[in-house]
Amino acid sequence: MVVGLVVLWPGGAPSHERTGVGFDRQTQQATVTKVVEVSCKDVGASGVPPTGNTSTAEGSSAVQQENGTCKKATITVDTGKDKGRTFTEIVQPDQSRQLEEGQKVVVAYEPSAPKDLQYSVTDVNRKFPMALLAGIFALAVVVVGRMRGVMALVALAISFLVLTFFILPAILQGSNPLVVAVVGASAIMLIALYMCHGLSARTSVAVLGTLLSLLLIGLLGSGFIDWAALTGNTDDNTGLIHGLYPSIDMSGLLLAGVIIGSLGVLDDVTVTQTSAVWELHEANPTMGWRGLYRAGIRIGRDHIASVVNTLVLAYAGAALPLLLLFSIAQSGVGTVANSELVAEEIVRTLVGSIGLVASVPVTTALAALVVSADRPEKGTAPTGAQPVPAGAQQTPGRGGRGRRRKR
């Protein structure tokens, strides 16, 4: 893993000329300083560009201009070389995003456009509510998890650093996305698990189980992505990436996403199974590895049922707007599943789920073998236990301890 990081470490993301499309635009922060209502009919011929989505049909737009009430917003640029500059935009009544006075917004800047068209509102500035929500999340983790929670937050920050400074730039520089994903995911896993759970045999078993499961996910994903002829280039964002960096293997990028997306749930499964086997051993140190495995698998079956359902629902929730479009079009299940957009999610879900299912018996078996190596000799009392004299019987006592009673 360390060798892979050194060999593949990028010098930074390669530069390119901005296209002015999508996320590849220059943006500044701004504030809506004034909003007044005007007749859509009056502003229709004023030449003031509308904000947001302007893909309204011509007939509907004409009706709005005759009968609707639009809003004329004055926006002041807050950052950049044009700080303090103002411009106006028209908000149509049917637009999903309505501007309000005092609202913080993000504006796109196009230097090659005419001066009165250089700025346009692209989105709302959500930094404060997002930061507040992140703060509440961090507080909840620390309050409940205490020191473990603090270490989990540190591990989370390191994971984002690996993703930002290694995985993404290395892929942009043309390295194989699958290799980069495996090396990066392994680094994230080692750091997160050992930092949160300590350097121990228990954690090492979870690490090994996760690595084996990731290997299975990589092999299955590579085979079925190729067999199903999935290109990984299915929307505007992936199309923009392919246009800017044609050397990137988009199907490999899809596989890298499958591996990284499965890692978080894999960690949960392998750590839980390992901990379950260790606790079973603590409860009965004389139990052999077969008994530990059978007991651990019974716990794992419940875990599998809940985790697989969670994965499927998570992917379905992310693709809900797309599924609604297919429902509106009254497409059959076979037609929907065969489309590349949905097929990608199906392959992603099933490959990840197979890896999760496989991680349970693999990790449980490894944990049972490792922990049973410390099993005391048959007939030896567990450490700290007092032998019971002949003729004595254990009965429940105060605090759950047994007390001896003579027959």
Buried (B, 14 or more C-beta within 10 A) or exposed (E): BEEBBEEBBBEEBEEEEEEBEEEBBEBBBBBBEEBEEBEBBEBBEEEBBBBBEEEBEEEEBBBBBEEBEBBBBBBBBBEBEBEEBBBBBBBBEEBEBBBEEEBBBBBBBBEEEEEEEBBBBBEBBEEEEEEEEEEEEBEEBBEEBEEBBBBBBBBBEBBEEBBEBBBBBBBBBEBBBBBBBBBBBBBBBBBBBBBBBEEEBBBBBBBBBBBBBBEBBBEBBBEBBEEBEBEBBBEEEBBBBBEBBEEBBBBBBBBBBBBBBBBEBBBBBBBBBBBBBBEBBEEEBBBEBEBBBEBBBEBBEEBBEEBBEBBBEBBEEEBEEBBEEBEEEEBEEEEBEEEBBBBBBBBBBBBBBBBBBBBBBBBBBBBBBBBBEEBEEEEEEEEEEEEEEEEBEEEEEEEEEEEEEEE
